[in-house]
């Protein structure tokens, strides 16, 4: 095979590697509706997901939310999550209780701003 073929294959591998590296939520129960209430202590707005931390008064819980593209599609801006905001997160907990993370977020509620986000994957379903 030609050198050009290997070069194209190499470039394609570099482009696709982030997609292949994406993790699975297979360990999380997609039907769980665990409710966490607390204060946002950290926000990372970036790819592959928007991440934020919520302190419930006892521990910090890391929330893996949607992608930045998902935020745009659902009309969410960076200004909607800020340190110090009170928030309620409804989603799935990590099955290992020693790991304080949540994913598969179904709803976010912020009573102070009267903001309520519902995942497009559950709109129209019984909540």
VEXDREN-2710 file (C-alpha; in Angstrom, 1 decimal):
% VEXDREN-2710
k/r/px/py/pz
1/UNK/0.0/0.0/0.0
2/UNK/1.1/3.5/-0.7
3/UNK/2.6/6.0/1.7
4/UNK/-0.4/8.3/1.0
5/UNK/-2.8/5.6/2.2
6/UNK/-1.0/5.2/5.5
7/UNK/-0.8/8.9/6.0
8/UNK/-4.6/9.2/5.4
9/UNK/-5.2/6.3/7.8
10/UNK/-3.1/7.9/10.4
11/UNK/-4.9/11.3/10.1
12/UNK/-8.3/9.5/10.3
13/UNK/-7.2/7.7/13.4
14/UNK/-6.2/11.0/15.1
15/UNK/-9.6/12.5/14.2
16/UNK/-11.6/9.5/15.4
17/UNK/-9.7/8.8/18.6
18/UNK/-11.7/11.2/20.8
19/UNK/-15.0/9.5/19.6
20/UNK/-13.6/6.1/20.4
21/UNK/-12.4/7.2/23.8
22/UNK/-15.8/8.3/24.9
23/UNK/-17.0/6.3/27.8
24/UNK/-20.2/4.4/28.4
25/UNK/-22.9/4.9/31.0
26/UNK/-23.6/1.2/31.1
27/UNK/-23.1/0.9/34.9
28/UNK/-25.7/3.6/35.5
29/UNK/-29.4/2.7/35.9
30/UNK/-31.2/4.7/33.1
31/UNK/-34.5/4.5/35.0
32/UNK/-33.2/5.8/38.3
33/UNK/-34.6/9.2/39.3
34/UNK/-32.3/10.0/42.3
35/UNK/-32.7/13.6/43.5
36/UNK/-29.7/15.6/44.7
37/UNK/-30.1/19.1/46.2
38/UNK/-27.3/21.4/47.0
39/UNK/-25.0/24.2/46.0
40/UNK/-22.9/24.4/42.8
41/UNK/-19.2/24.6/43.8
42/UNK/-17.5/24.1/40.4
43/UNK/-18.4/24.3/36.7
44/UNK/-16.5/23.1/33.7
45/UNK/-18.1/24.1/30.4
46/UNK/-16.3/22.0/27.8
47/UNK/-16.1/18.8/25.8
48/UNK/-16.9/16.0/25.9
49/UNK/-19.5/17.0/28.6
50/UNK/-20.4/19.9/30.8
51/UNK/-19.3/19.0/34.3
52/UNK/-20.3/20.6/37.6
53/UNK/-20.0/19.8/41.2
54/UNK/-22.8/20.0/43.8
55/UNK/-22.2/20.0/47.5
56/UNK/-25.2/18.6/49.4
57/UNK/-24.0/19.7/52.8
58/UNK/-22.1/16.5/53.4
59/UNK/-20.1/15.7/50.2
60/UNK/-19.3/16.9/46.7
61/UNK/-21.0/15.1/43.9
62/UNK/-19.6/15.4/40.4
63/UNK/-22.3/15.7/37.7
64/UNK/-21.7/14.7/34.1
65/UNK/-24.3/16.6/32.1
66/UNK/-24.8/17.1/28.4
67/UNK/-22.3/18.1/25.7
68/UNK/-21.8/21.7/24.7
69/UNK/-23.6/20.9/21.5
70/UNK/-26.5/19.5/23.6
71/UNK/-26.6/22.7/25.6
72/UNK/-26.9/24.8/22.4
73/UNK/-29.7/22.5/21.1
74/UNK/-31.6/22.7/24.4
75/UNK/-31.1/26.5/24.7
76/UNK/-28.7/26.5/27.6
77/UNK/-26.1/29.1/28.0
78/UNK/-22.9/29.2/30.2
79/UNK/-24.5/31.8/32.4
80/UNK/-27.1/29.4/33.7
81/UNK/-24.8/27.4/36.0
82/UNK/-22.8/29.5/38.5
83/UNK/-20.8/28.7/41.6
84/UNK/-23.0/29.4/44.6
85/UNK/-26.3/28.6/42.8
86/UNK/-28.8/26.3/44.6
87/UNK/-29.7/23.4/42.3
88/UNK/-31.7/20.2/42.3
89/UNK/-30.4/17.5/40.0
90/UNK/-32.4/14.4/39.0
91/UNK/-30.5/11.6/37.4
92/UNK/-28.6/8.4/38.0
93/UNK/-26.0/7.8/40.6
94/UNK/-22.8/5.8/40.1
95/UNK/-23.6/2.2/41.2
96/UNK/-20.6/2.3/43.5
97/UNK/-21.6/4.3/46.5
98/UNK/-18.0/5.3/47.3
99/UNK/-17.9/7.2/43.9
100/UNK/-19.8/10.4/44.2
101/UNK/-20.8/11.0/40.6
102/UNK/-24.1/11.3/38.7
103/UNK/-24.8/11.0/35.0
104/UNK/-27.8/10.5/32.8
105/UNK/-29.3/13.7/34.1
106/UNK/-33.0/13.9/33.5
107/UNK/-33.8/17.3/35.1
108/UNK/-32.2/20.3/36.6
109/UNK/-34.2/22.8/38.7
110/UNK/-32.9/26.1/40.0
111/UNK/-35.6/27.6/42.3
112/UNK/-33.8/31.0/42.7
113/UNK/-34.0/31.7/39.0
114/UNK/-37.1/29.6/38.3
115/UNK/-35.1/27.7/35.6
116/UNK/-36.1/24.1/34.8
117/UNK/-34.2/22.0/32.3
118/UNK/-35.7/18.7/31.1
119/UNK/-33.6/16.2/29.1
120/UNK/-34.9/15.8/25.6
121/UNK/-34.7/12.1/26.1
122/UNK/-37.5/12.1/28.7
123/UNK/-39.7/14.9/27.3
124/UNK/-43.1/13.4/26.6
125/UNK/-42.5/10.3/28.8
126/UNK/-44.0/9.9/32.2
127/UNK/-41.6/11.5/34.7
END
